[in-house]
């Protein structure tokens, strides 16, 4: 049925325009949400729609709709936007056919996840009954189809199960919120690990600690690496920021700017978000962006690849039915050979960053980061002695990597889009308010 819809829309559009691209998205999300120890929400949400891009008289037009019965209106809307749109510099994907078989995996039922949620809450309360526990499960199914007038038809589907476990502990004016997360494709959530992680984080935070302002060793857990460094590298390695000359790496291709132990890559065939093609119908490929400290390349969608005079790399992705833009499937940082425990043991006095508030106040386009700790710990003589509050860590990636201590030997998945280890920097700026 959907194939016929795409063929019909594509056929009608190409009668009126020079070239067309049709993107179809169908998704279903079943959330099972517990808030403050109680089941809050159980409601499946489903949506589907199409996005149409056209090239008409040398200009790019775009329109999208969730009403699949009014195709003529959608085409007319795309043509109207082309009349006032920008001159188009790129071509739609061509000569590609692909279809991945649907998974045979059957996720847990809603009732099974409800029972698991109650079990997780009971286990956390066995440690501390004062914690207000939040549990979220999501079973997400998605089908993407794309067709162009240049002989493209591609289809892929995914089924993702995610689970988060968090807790709020309020004592007077002290509010401590800690969370942990797992995302899976074709497997079960590691619920026992979530419980162990959350309880361990609370135990480490039972004692309060302080640190003076100054320069100290700082260990980023995988969560902090993904939130702070991963986001930063996504920005500065984007072909868009390179062409706009706003990335500090714009003219640094082939230069060794980072510690030779540091390598960053993307593997679109790996992990929960694995996909065979992007949302423009360009095949995805594995790529090493930084290899042993040397900048090897950037990632590109079709629009910015033409402007950068390079080939697209299969990194044009959309948020829902929006226009595509450059994005990474995942950020993979190569691990080191030292355990996280040994990295902590090597610190005489320093701190650990696990959760940060928001995205920080960093100027990412300058390669800078500045983050306030949401959850962090003080280390003394190689041991965690307590939780830190009112503390900020700041730095610049180029200076920070001159102080890289080591990377841990075990990467972790964070949110399905980052596969990264812990990272220890021997010296970063720390500002503490007592």
N, C-alpha and C positions, 0 to 999 in steps of 0.2 A: 504493500500500500504506500509506504513512504517512498519507495523507489519511483513509483508512478507519479507521486506528488513532485518529486524533484525533477523528473523528466518533463512533466507538464509545465512547471514554473520556468525551467530552463528553456524549454522550447518556445514559450510565449515571450520570454524576455529577449531572446536572441533575434526575434523578428523585429524588435524595436531598437535594439542597441548594438554596439559593435562587439561587446564581449560581456559575459555574465558569469557570476559565481553564486551558487546557492549553498547555504549552510543550514543544516537541520539539526536541532538539538531536542532530545526527549530525555527527561530526567524524573526520577522518583526518589523521594527522601522520606524515610520513616524514622523520626526521632523518638527516643524513649528518654525522658528527662526527669531527673529527681533533683529537687531543690530544697535545701535545708532539711534533709532526711526524709522528704516526702515525694511521692510520685506526683509530678506536675503536669506532664503533657504526653499524650499518645495520639498522634495524628499524622497520617501519611499525606505528604504534599507532592503533587505531580504537576509537571508543566511540559509543554512542548511548543516549539515555534520555529520560524525560519528567519534567516538574515540574508538579504540579497545585496550584492555589490555589482554595479554595472559600470562599464566604460562606454560613455556616450559623447560623441563629438570631442574625443580627447580628454574628457573630464571624468572624474570618479564620482559615482553616486552610491548612496547607501540607504537602505530602509530595512526594518525588521517588524515582525508581527507574530502574535500568538494566535491570530485568527487565520486558520488555514483554508477558509472558504472564500476569501476575497483576494485572490492572486492578482487580478488586474489592478486593484488599488495599490497593492504592494509594489508592483512594477512601476506604476505611474509615480508613486512617491519617490522611488529610487531615481527615476529619470529627472524629476523636479529638483532633487538635491544635486544631481550632476550639472544641471544648468547653472547653478551658482557655486559649484564645487571647484576644487583645485585641479589644475592640469595633472593627469596621471602619468607617472614616469615608469611604472612597472607593468608587467603582464601577470595575469592570473596563472595558476599552476596548470601544467599541460602534461598529457600523455602519462597518466598514472592511474592504475586500477589496483585496489586492494580491499580485502575483506578478511577480518580476523574472526575465527569461530567464537561463538559465545561460550562463556565459561559454564562448566557443569556444576560449579560450586553452589551449594545451598546454604545460605547464612542461617544463623539461629532464628527461631520464631520470635515474635514480639513477646509472647508469654515467657519464653526462656530468658530473654534479656531483662524483662521485668524482675523475674526471680533472681537473676544474677545481680541486678542493681540492689535489691534488698540484702543479698548476701554480702556485697561489698560494704554497704553501710554498717551492717552488724560487725564486720571484721574491724573496721576503723573504730567503732564505738567500743570494741573490746580493748583497744589501746587507750582511748580517751573518749568518754561519752559526751564531753562538752563540745566536741568538734561538730559543726554543722556541715554535713556532707552533701556534696553535689555530684551526681553521676549523669553523664550524657552518653548515650549510644546513638549512632546514626547508621542506618543501612541505606546506602546510596547506589542507585543503578542509573547508568547513563548510556545513551546511544547517540553517536555523532555520525552524520553522513554529510559528505560534501561532493558537489559536482560542479564542473565548469564547462564552458562552451569550447574549451581546448582539450576535450576528451579526458576528463578526470571523473572518476567515481570511486570514492573511498568510504569505507564504513568500519567503525570499531565500537566496541562496547566495553564497559567496565562495571564492576560491582565491588564497592568499597565498604568495609565495616570499620567504624572508628569508635573509640571509647575513651572518655576522659573521666578522671576521678580527682576531685578536689575537695578541699576542706577550708572552713573559716573558723578560726579560734579567736574569740574576743575576750580579753581580760582587761577591764578598765578601759584605758585609752589605747591599749595595744591591740592592734588588729593584724592577725597573721593569716594570710590566704596562700595556700600552697596547692599545686595541681600537678598531675602527671597524665600522660596521654599515650595512646597506642593506635596505630592505624594499620589495617591489614587488607590484603587482596587475596582472596581464596584461602583464608585461614581464619582461625578464631583469635579473638583478642586475648592477650596474655594478662588475664585479670589478676592472677596471683602476683605477678611482677608489679602491677600498678599499686596493689595494696602494700607490698613491701617497700616500694619506692616512697610512697606517701608517708608511711609511718617512719621510715628512716629520716626523711627530711624534717618531720616534726621533732623527732628525737634530737637531731643535731641543732635544732632551733630552741630547745628548752632553756639553754643558758644564753644570757646576753653577753655580748662582747663589744669592745670599742677598739678603734684604731685611730691613729693620728693622721693628719694630712701629710702627704709626702709622696715618695716614689717607693713602690713595693712590688714584689712578685704577685701576679694576678693569674688565677686559673679560671678559664671559661669552661663551664660544663658544655656538653653537646647542645643543650637547649640555648645557652647563652651564645655559643658560636653561631648557631642558626639565626637567632634573633638579631644579633649585632653584626657580626662579620659576614655571615651569609647574605644578609640584605644589602650590606655595603658593596660586596663584590658583584651581586646581581646588578646593581646600579652602574658601577664603573666599567663593567664588561659588556654592557648593552651597546649594540651597534648604533642605536639612536643617540646615546650620549656621546659616543665616539664621533659621529658625523657632526653633531652640534658643537663639538670641541669643548664640551662641558665635563668630560671625563678626564681625570688626571692621567689616564693611560692612553689618551687619544694618539699620541705620537711616540708611544713607548713599545710598539710591537717589536719583538725580538730582543728586548732588553731584560737583563736579570735584575729585578727590583726587590725580590723577596728572598727569604732564606731558602737555600737549595733543598731543604727538607719539605718545602711546601708545594703541593700540587693540587690543583682544583680542576674538576672536570664535570661533564654532564653525560649521563648514560640513560637515554630515553627508553631503553629496553629493560630497565632495572627498577624495581620498587613498586609501591602502590600506584603511582601515577604513570606507569609505563604506557607508552603509546607509539604507534608505528608511523603516524603522520601528524602534522600540526593542524591548526584550524584554518589553514589556507590550502590544505591538500599537498603540502610539501613533505616528502619523507623525512623523518627525524633521523639523526645520526649521532653516534657517540663522538664527543669532542673533548680534547684537553685544552683548556683555556690558559692555565698557568702550569708549566711543567718544570719541576725542580727550581722554582723561583723565577722562571723566565716567562714573560707574557707571550703566549703562542697565538692567540686569536680572540675573537669576539663572537657574539651570537647575534643572528640577524633574522628579521622577518623579510618579506618581499619588498616592502616599501623602502625600508632603510638600507637594504642590501644594494639596491640600484643606486641610491645616493652615495653609498660607500664604495661603489664600483667593485662589488664582490658578489659571490653567489649566495642566495639565501641558505640558511643552515637548518631550516625546519623548526624555527622558534617563533612563529606567528601564532599567538594564542588569544583567545577571547574570554571575557567575563560574561557568561551567559550568551545573549544574542548581540553583543556589542561589536564594534569594529575590532579587528585583530591588531595586536601590537607585540613588540619583542618581549619574550619572557622565557624563562628556563623551565624545563620539566622538573629537574632536580639539581641541587648543588651537592657534589660529592668531593669531599676533601680526603686525600690519602692519609691513612693513619700512620703513627710512628710505631715504636717498638717498646714503649714503656707503659706500664699499667697506670691507671688514674691514681690508685693508692700510692704508688711509688712517686708520682709527680707531687702529690700532696706532702709525702714524707720528705721531699727535698727542700721544702720551704721552711726557712727559719721563722720568718714573720711575713705574713701576706694575707691575701683574701681569695675567696672563691665566689664567682658570680654564677648564679643559677637562673634566677628570674629577674627581668628588668622591667621598669615601669614604661609602658607604651613602647614606642620605637626609639626612645631616646631623643636627645636634642642635637643629634649629629648632623654635620654638614657633609652628607655622603658624597657629593660631587667634588669635594676637596679631599676625600679619603679620610675624613675625620669622624670620630665617634665620641659621644659623651652620654653616658647612661647612668641613671639612678637605680640603685639596687632595690628590687622588690623582695628578693630573697638572696641573701649572701651570707657567707660564713667567714669568721676570722680563723687563721691558722697560726699556731705558735709551736715552734720546735717540731714541725712535721705532723701536728695533730690539730683537728678541728676542735676549737674550744667554745664556740657559740655563734649566735646569730648577730649580724651587723645591721644597724639601722642608720638612716640619714647619711648615706654614703654614696658618693659618685665617683665613677672611673672614667677617665678621658684619655684619648690618644689619637695618633695618626697612623694609618696602616703601614706607611713606609718606615716610620721611626719604630713602630711596635715590632715589626718583623726583624729589625736589627737586634731586638732583645728576645727573640723566640727561644724559649727554653726547650720545649719538646712538645710532641703530640702524643696522645694516648694511643694504645694499640687496639682499641675497640670502638669503631664508629657506631652511632645509633641513628635510627630514623626519627626525624622530628617533623610531624605534620605531613609526612608523605612526600615532602619536597626538599628535604635536606638529609644527607647521610654523612655525618661529620663526627670526628672524635673530640675529646677534650683538648684544649690548647693552653699551655702555660707560657706566659710572657714574664721574663725575669724582672722587668721594670716598667710600670705604667704609673701615670699620675693618679693619685687618690685624694679626694677632698672629703673630709668628714666633719659633720656638724654635731657637736655634743650638747 
